[in-house]
């Protein structure tokens, strides 16, 4: 058994982590802007979309 996993479970974990981070960023920015979650979701969405690139393109060696 290898030390590195080449299956899709690592990508699923990374995507879940990205969703959690994007949600926390959206909530934090929305809280700082008097509860304006709708406009803060743009920052969270961009974080998630730009975070998908390293997961899929740079993730596997």
HUMO-V674855 format. One line per field, one symbol per residue. psi: psi as a letter, one per 40 degrees, with the letter a starting at -180 (. if undefined). Layout:
psi = ???
This chain:
psi = hidhhfaeddddddddddddddddddddddddffegdddeeddddddddddddddddedh.
